[in-house]
Amino acid sequence: MTHLDADPPLLEMDGVVKTFPGVLALDEASLRVGRGEVHAVVGQNGAGKSTLMKILNGAYRRDGGSVTFDGRPVDFGSTQEAQLAGVSTIFQEINLVPYRSVAENVFMGREPRRFGLINWSRMNREAWEILSRMGVSVDPRRPLGELNIALQQMVAIARAVSFDTKLVIMDEPTSSLDDREVETLFGVIRELKGRGVSVVFITHRLDELYAVCDRVTIMRDGKTVAAREMGEVGKLELVALMLGKEVGEVRRSGATGFGRRTAQADGLPVVELHDAALAPRLHDADLAVRPGEIVGLAGLLGSGRSEVARIVFGADAPEGGEMEVNGKPAKLRSPRDAIREGFGFLAEDRKADGIVPYMSVRENLTLAALPTLAKNGVVDRKRQDEIVDRFISRLGIKTAGPEQTIRELSGGNQQKVLLARWLCLNPKLLLLDEPTRGIDVGAKAEIQGLIDELADAGLGVLMISSEIEEITEGSDRVVVLRDGKTVAEFGRDEISQDAVMTAMAHGEGERVGIAAHAGGGPIADPATVTAEGR
């Protein structure tokens, strides 16, 4: 018996319609969430998930259909109105004030007062109590901006659950969290469920659904295509429903969009690092990437992966070690130097370090190419338009046109624009830090296939990913970092999930000469990478 069979549902959304100019975003979509139920909503980018949630929380007004919440019809006119009625939302992009304290962010707009003044001691105490229940130890008086992204996310969650809430919407809440923090979040979700609070959980990480959700609603093209008990639908069937394909077709295509290609690595490495160091995280990293090769860089959060990419791109100056570019010693003092060498960099956080949200697709796509498109400070608009049109077509970027603001595109299409930003410069090396994070399975497969094509065309690729399947299926070689050190390397025939995870989890094993192996030398036996763990 399901939650919906036992009691009247907390939330019913039926026949919901929402149109934007030229777009039918929701086509009679439906959603039912039981009381004390953790309910997943899944679908590709553009399927309508976020639009449906924004109608529920008052950010959008619907054009048709009905919404019943806690037994009464509702039509919230703002997120504040929805919050007062018991609907709290945790957005993927943290929507807090970095210069205010943790406690101020938790209680913003409803600070406890005494004699008309803010009762600081009570506010700090209550914020500390809420965070402690979530397993988070942080001084509530600290400015939020001093915390890392993961802790800021937990503060956003604390703010949402601090209301007298009946339903919490969590939109990609784990995108900035490591495995330990994800487990902490799941504990918070289970606590909410135990108190009778319902949770709508949106994520692209399918494994998380099975860990914490009771039921799932699948959306595609603005419609609700299925609603199932979580235990009654397998991962392949879930992906098939999201894509509108048969299960057999999904099974044949594999877990990622990468093909089993033969690496064409040849010639001198595009880039080599020897004993690279950057305090506090990076101490002794070796790395080499050859033309036509995809090198996966694996490691736990905090292992130094992003630091390696930033050193190679000239964003950070190493405090030790050596770099070679095309076989010659090099010092890249800025990203401008790296771009001149033919390097491109897709940063981990595309919202903060990639897109310029209120600029157009055209402006974002050609941002790095402007020096080559301008003469005497004037951009050659004809050449710019030719480049934009070519790459919109080549990468299959779904947009209403080049002048559409990039913030209106789905995550997958934003990522394609960022890839095009570098491809239009004909690079020699692409540094990809979490290239498919936060995008749906369909767009993910397209980008993974594109990475394969680029390597086949002779481009060197350094790919950082927290998804073990992406690293093992998509790489020609895998280099593993742990605690700021290179601890292992695996060639194509030796790559396996077990071997890579063992190297990530344990201390330094038999160290490999990275540059030597890039040319086809011996590699470490995975069984030797088993030194004492933490």
Secondary structure, DSSP 8 states (H G I E B T S, - for coil): --HHHHS--SEEEEEEEEEETTEEEEEEEEEEE-TT-EEEEE--TTSSHHHHHHHHTTSS--SEEEEEETTEE---SSHHHHHHHTEEEE-SS--S-TTSBHHHHHSTTS--EETTEE-HHHHHHHHHHHHHHTT----TTSBGGGS-HHHHHHHHHHHHHHS--SEEEEESTTTT--HHHHHHHHHHHHHHHHTT-EEEEE-S-HHHHHHH-SEEEEEETTEEEEEEEGGGS-HHHHHHHHHT--HHHHHHH-SSS---------SS-SEEEEEEEETTTEEEEEEEE-TT-EEEEE--TTSSHHHHHHHHTTSS--SEEEEEETTEE----SHHHHHHTTEEEE-S-HHHHT--TTSBHHHHHTTTTHHHHEETTEE-HHHHHHHHHHHHHHHT---S-TTSBGGGS-HHHHHHHHHHHHHTT--SEEEEESTTTT--HHHHHHHHHHHHHHHHTT-EEEEE-S-HHHHHHH-SEEEEEETTEEEEEEEGGG--HHHHHHHHHEE--S---HHHHHTT-----GGG--EEE-
